[in-house]
Amino acid sequence: MSLQLGTALKRGAGHVLSRAGLVVLVAYAAVMLVYQLSFNTLIQPLFAGLVPPGADPATATTGLVTLPIPGAVAGALVVVTLLAAAVVTVVAVRTFVAGVHDRVPRRFLTDRMGFAVANVAVGGVVFGLAVLLGTLLLVVPGILAYIGFLFMVQYIAVENVNFLTAMRRSWRLTRGNRIRVFLLVLVLLAVVFVATFAVNFTLGFALGAVLGTGVSGLVSLAVGMVNVVSTIYLLAVLSDAFVQLRDGTESGPANTRPTTDALGA
């Protein structure tokens, strides 16, 4: 079956704007906000060492919004929030693939979550290295690796397989549709770029006019929240694309969706 780009984009928006989708979005936003503040707190001392002799040390940190906590606590929070982000990602994919709009089933949060998070984390590193290596080899292999392994997370979250099996199945799933998947990714990247630029420019201008200088930290947080929305929308769109391709190649009719009971079976 040929991937329907418009359908994936439309359904993705519907998933995110549903009750379950908004719950996932708020959870991810909260996790990533704590992560960004903790990360800022962790790296703030590095800027103090970059202050030129005779300059005011305060000027080196005014661009960062931080938490009033020790660096060790901030480092621990960074690790915890990264793990929490992986959990929310798995829950989001399970929710979007199942087409659940009312509420997020409890089993999506509990079903082999440790296994899924570990494989998403390790698989993400392997995925990144594969894309990097492919990019160094004349770019095109990197693009092929990115497109071919794009649905790794969906297979891990929904079918409870390890990352190697997920990468292999994703490669097979995209065969024959890689150009359309690539076009879908381009559209998503364009949406993210436009949204990020709009927020960065308009909010930066507005805050600068009202508060004066030293608002880069607030703008950075706002851009981070735009990236949160973009990430959840990307997961929703890719999850719908995954269902389209999987149903078309493995399960018969394209309009059938997996039930919530099938996930984690």
C-alpha positions in Angstrom: 0.0 0.0 0.0 1.2 3.5 -0.8 1.6 5.9 2.1 -1.0 8.6 2.1 0.8 11.8 3.3 -2.2 14.0 3.8 -4.0 11.3 5.8 -1.0 10.9 8.1 -0.7 14.6 8.7 -4.5 15.1 9.3 -4.8 12.1 11.6 -1.7 13.1 13.4 -3.2 16.4 14.3 -6.4 14.7 15.4 -4.4 12.4 17.7 -2.6 15.3 19.3 -5.8 17.4 19.8 -7.7 14.5 21.3 -8.2 14.2 25.1 -5.6 11.4 25.3 -3.2 13.3 23.0 -3.4 16.4 25.1 -2.6 14.4 28.3 0.5 13.0 26.6 1.4 16.5 25.4 1.1 18.1 28.8 3.1 15.3 30.4 5.9 15.6 27.9 5.9 19.4 28.2 6.3 19.2 32.0 9.1 16.6 31.7 11.0 18.6 29.2 10.6 21.9 31.0 12.1 20.4 34.1 14.8 18.8 31.9 15.7 22.2 30.3 15.8 24.0 33.6 17.9 21.3 35.2 20.3 21.2 32.2 20.7 25.0 32.4 21.5 24.8 36.1 24.0 22.1 35.4 25.9 24.0 32.7 25.7 27.4 34.3 29.1 27.2 36.0 30.7 26.5 32.7 29.8 30.0 31.5 31.4 31.6 34.6 34.7 30.2 33.4 34.3 31.9 30.0 34.1 35.4 31.4 36.8 37.6 30.1 39.2 39.2 32.7 37.7 42.3 34.2 34.1 41.5 32.9 31.1 41.2 35.2 30.5 37.5 35.9 26.8 38.0 36.0 26.7 38.8 32.3 27.8 35.3 31.5 24.7 33.7 33.0 21.8 36.1 32.4 20.8 34.2 29.3 20.0 31.0 31.3 16.8 30.3 33.3 17.9 28.0 36.1 16.7 26.3 39.3 17.9 27.2 42.8 19.4 23.7 43.4 22.9 22.3 43.6 24.7 21.0 40.5 24.6 17.4 41.7 20.8 17.6 42.1 20.5 19.2 38.7 22.5 16.4 37.2 20.3 13.8 38.8 17.2 15.5 37.5 18.6 15.6 34.0 19.0 11.8 34.1 15.6 11.2 35.6 13.8 13.5 33.1 15.5 11.9 30.2 14.2 8.5 31.4 10.8 10.1 32.0 10.8 11.5 28.4 11.5 8.0 27.1 8.5 6.7 29.1 6.2 9.4 27.7 7.4 8.7 24.2 6.5 5.0 24.5 3.1 5.8 26.0 2.5 8.4 23.2 3.4 5.9 20.4 1.2 3.2 21.9 -1.7 5.7 22.3 -1.4 7.0 18.7 -0.9 3.7 17.1 -4.0 2.3 18.8 -6.0 5.4 17.8 -7.1 6.0 21.4 -8.7 9.5 21.8 -10.6 9.3 25.1 -8.1 8.3 27.7 -4.7 6.7 27.9 -5.1 3.0 29.0 -3.1 2.1 32.1 -1.5 -0.8 30.4 0.3 1.5 28.0 2.2 2.8 31.0 2.9 -0.5 32.6 3.3 -3.1 29.9 7.0 -4.1 29.7 8.0 -0.4 30.1 11.5 -1.1 31.4 12.2 -3.3 28.4 10.8 -0.7 26.0 12.7 2.3 27.5 16.0 0.4 27.5 15.6 -0.5 23.9 14.4 2.9 22.9 17.5 4.4 24.6 20.1 2.0 23.2 18.3 1.8 19.8 18.3 5.6 19.7 22.1 5.6 20.1 22.6 2.9 17.4 20.1 4.7 15.1 22.0 8.0 15.5 25.4 6.3 14.9 24.0 4.6 11.8 22.7 7.9 10.4 26.0 9.7 11.2 28.1 7.0 9.6 25.9 7.0 6.6 26.0 10.7 6.3 29.8 10.7 6.4 29.6 8.2 3.5 28.4 10.7 0.9 25.2 11.8 2.7 22.8 9.6 0.8 23.4 6.4 2.9 22.7 8.5 6.0 19.3 9.6 4.6 18.5 6.0 3.7 19.4 4.8 7.2 17.2 7.5 8.7 14.2 6.7 6.5 14.7 2.9 6.8 14.9 2.8 10.6 12.4 5.6 11.2 9.7 3.3 12.7 12.0 1.5 15.1 10.4 3.2 18.1 6.9 2.1 16.9 7.9 -1.5 16.7 9.6 -1.4 20.2 6.6 0.3 21.8 3.8 -1.6 20.2 5.2 -5.0 19.5 7.6 -5.3 22.4 10.6 -6.4 20.3 14.2 -5.5 20.9 15.8 -2.6 18.9 17.6 -4.9 16.5 14.4 -6.6 15.5 12.6 -3.3 15.4 15.3 -1.8 13.0 15.1 -4.8 10.8 11.3 -4.7 10.6 11.3 -1.0 10.0 13.7 -1.4 7.1 11.4 -4.0 5.6 8.3 -1.9 6.3 9.6 1.2 4.4 10.7 -0.8 1.4 8.8 0.6 -1.6 7.7 3.7 0.2 10.9 5.3 1.2 10.4 8.3 -1.2 7.0 9.0 0.3 8.3 8.6 3.8 11.2 11.0 3.0 8.6 13.5 1.6 6.6 13.2 4.8 9.7 13.8 6.9 10.5 16.9 4.8 7.0 18.3 5.4 7.3 17.7 9.2 10.8 19.4 9.2 9.3 22.4 7.4 6.5 22.7 9.9 9.0 22.5 12.8 11.3 25.1 11.2 8.5 27.6 10.5 7.0 27.2 14.0 10.4 27.6 15.7 11.3 30.6 13.6 8.0 32.3 14.2 8.2 31.8 18.0 11.8 32.8 18.1 11.3 35.9 16.1 7.9 37.2 17.3 8.4 36.3 21.0 11.9 37.5 21.0 10.8 40.8 19.6 7.8 41.1 21.9 9.7 40.3 25.1 12.6 42.5 24.0 10.3 45.4 23.6 8.6 44.9 27.0 11.4 43.6 29.2 14.5 44.9 27.4 17.6 42.9 27.1 18.3 39.6 28.9 15.3 37.7 27.6 17.1 35.1 25.6 16.6 32.5 28.3 12.8 33.0 28.3 12.8 32.8 24.5 14.8 29.6 24.6 12.3 28.0 27.0 9.4 29.1 24.7 11.2 27.6 21.7 11.7 24.4 23.7 7.9 24.2 24.3 7.4 24.6 20.5 9.8 21.7 20.0 7.7 19.7 22.5 4.6 20.2 20.5 6.5 19.5 17.3 7.9 16.2 18.8 4.5 14.9 19.9 3.0 15.9 16.5 5.8 14.1 14.7 5.3 11.0 16.8 1.5 11.1 16.0 2.1 11.5 12.3 4.7 8.8 12.1 2.6 6.5 14.2 -0.3 6.9 11.7 2.1 6.3 8.8 3.3 3.2 10.6 -0.2 1.9 10.9 -0.9 2.6 7.2 2.2 0.8 6.0 1.9 -2.1 8.5 -1.8 -2.7 7.7 -1.1 -2.5 4.0 1.7 -5.0 4.1 1.0 -7.2 7.0 -2.6 -7.1 8.1 -4.7 -6.6 5.0 -7.1 -3.6 4.7 -5.5 -0.3 5.4 -8.5 1.0 7.5 -8.0 -1.6 10.3 -6.2 -0.4 13.4 -4.8 -2.4 16.2 -6.9 -2.7 19.3 -5.6 -1.7 22.7 -5.6 -5.3 23.8 -3.3 -6.2 20.9 -0.7 -3.8 22.2 1.6 -5.6 24.5 0.0 -9.0 23.8 
